[in-house]
Amino acid sequence: MRLRLGRAGETGAVAAAASALFFCGVFSVEGTDAYQNNIPVYLALPLSLLLSLMPVLFIGLAMKRTGESSLTNLASFALGRVPAAFVLLPLCAAALLAASEPLVSCAQVLHKLVYDGAAYSAVLAFVFPALAFAALKGFACLTRVQLVFLVPLAASVLLAVSAAVPGFSISRLHPFPGCTAKVFLLFTLRGSSFFMPVFTSLFICAPAFAVGGAASKTAVRAALFALPAVFAVLLAIRLCYPSSMLSGLAMPLYRIGLMQPAPGFILRLDKLMIMLWLTGSLIAAALLIYSAALMFTLSFSMRDVTPAVVCFTSLTLFAVVFAVEGGESAAHAVRLLFNYGFLISAVPLTLISAAALIKRRSA
Amino acid sequence: MKKLLSLLLILSSLLLLCACLGPVSLDEYGYVISIGIDPGADKKWYFTFVLQRELAETDTQNEGGASILSEQADTFDDAVTAVEARAPYSLSFSRTAAFIFGREAAEQGAASVLRELSFDSLKIRASAAVIVASGTAKDFIGGLSANNDSNISKIQTAVMLDSRKTGRVTVMSAARFFESCETGAYGFCAPLGVSDPDVITDMSEKKSEADGKDPLESTAPNAPVGGLSSYLSGTALFDGEYMTGVLDREQTMYLNLANGEFNTGTVTLETAEGEFTFVVTLLSMRRRLLSDPPEHVEISLSLSAAVHKAPYDADIALLDRIITCDLARELESRMLFVAALTKKAGCDALRMGQMVLLNSFGEAPIDADELRLSALKLEPCFSVAVINAESGAEGGR
């Protein structure tokens, strides 16, 4: 068996999951109509993060009660081997979609603002080997790498936000809340699709933890770290730009400091920062791709995770190319996926955990 | 460990990605650092592009400096196309730091050119400053590059920073211009540039000295000597896309003070006891919308003042009285005067629109024109408290 799980430390896993939650949350908003509809995203997405924790904790509870070591085993226990494989397929798709979202933002910025006219395919051709290589290294290695990268990533985000502080204005939050409660709650519910796959990946890779039940603890700790970071960055973006200017702006975090003339070196650091954020997004995407590949490999009783990783990496990058170059049909597909994407994760997770708990009780 | 190191290595190599895709030699680009816009004679606008001249490593004779390209055109794109046809390189706007409008062009609404530009496709940073030249943009640019300094961007930055130290210049970016036009939350204020042809620049001094001549030989007796012949001296007020008024350097200081965007500066006060000059520092600023009287905004400022110059016989008690009473009231009246000037220009330079927004938080979005009108209806009333920085005596209403 070449599953490349390894032995992961809890600190590394928390760092990897928290970074993935941050990048999936902050860089995935642009594709939505959030700013156009005046939705206070800085409140909605942290709430989405908490909401997405619910079905995942339900899975954790089911795993604890049944004594199963991973989500794949739990699904097999609850539904039987063959039905479980088909129920887990939507979770693979959700993980790949979540992996592609931060990469879409990075690709757009690299294409539009960094390289002079470089095609998306050329940009992504550089990304593919690193992404595939990272995903092939497996869960434990990825968590350690993310732990190392956490300091420069956090420093770069802090630097970008602190450089923008003189340009903050509370009046830009007007109108508040800006939308009806129904629109806000619906966005919050839909936003959980950005985060659920990250939490799910921890339960798929649960055997990598030395202690049983560590996946639930890691998920909660990662959420506790990511939640204030997502809130602070999204709030900072709104304090810098009125919502009318944010709709259609690719990666607002990249341009957070552009409101006031900023002489000096900070302005020139933006290119370096985008490369760091690309690296962070890439590790987050690799984690999601690896977990999807592992789930697929175990569900279909394969012995090696490599073919699935390579295949899923290609699929993710195809999804990125489609999202950025697909025109109107891609925009329609992205909107459709955002509107119903949370169901792709929430339904199988709830089904598996409910079935497992019922089966356990009846047994 | 081996795995980890190899993965770190490959991920770190992504940082080098910026040099790999579509590499272009520096010689193939002309880096535009400023764009000037004046009214054209045959076409709508006259565009001036200031380019940073790149030096080859082996070139020891030239000092670098600026080269200027200009073109008449109806649109910015037409101007770029025409200039690129003449120049042996393509223009790159990734280092553009300033848009400079001639006063006449600004009054004709040339700033609308900014809204027609695609900042993303041209890779212009929206943080580029917007400057209005009191004469033409071309003259102002000429004065900025007259010293043939090797780094023009540095000069631009230095001009801004030096002026900001005195509190007598307000600096706003192109992004702020967009926000001002789109939301009406505040009136746009651009620094006003002046080009003084009488200034004997550093370069002309150097040239005369090199020729064995006295650089001051043929100049007017009181001509200013040294530095640049273009500098910032005041504020241009905008109503939407149109420039509608100006403030001088001192008035700009009171505008900055009223907006809380002031660090430190000097204020001179004429009293019955003589002339006093104080170094004033802003400690805190607070704004609130008053219900009584209605449509009034109270702007409370807390300042400290240190004596810079005073009559020799002024004692501490007199200084305390002058600082805590006379100076405070004088600052209030000067700020009120500036507020009246900005209102007359139809510019919400005191950012009353932001107060309107803050006080209608739970309400529906407000249209930009409606917000602008509501903001101009608000009357500011100032309440200044000044502390004598030396004796600690406090005053105020």
Interface residues (C-beta under 8 A of the other chain):
Chain A: N38 K112 L113 V114 Y115 D116 G117 A118 A122 V123 F126 V127 P129 A130 F133 A134 K137 C141 L142 R144 V145 V148 F149 S169 I170 S171 R172 L173 H174 P175 F176 P177 G178 Y241 P242 S244 M245 A250 R255 G257 L258 M259 Q260 P261 A262 P263 G264 L267 K271 L272 M275 L276 L278 T279 L282 I283
Chain B: K3 L4 L7 L8 I10 L11 S12 S13 L14 L15 L17 C18 C20 L21 G22 V24 S92 A97 D120 S121 K123 R125 A126 S127 A128 A129 T157 M160 L161 V171 M172 S173 A175 R176 F178 E179 E182 T183 A185 G353 Q354 M355 L357 L358 S360 F361 G362 E363 A364 P365 I366
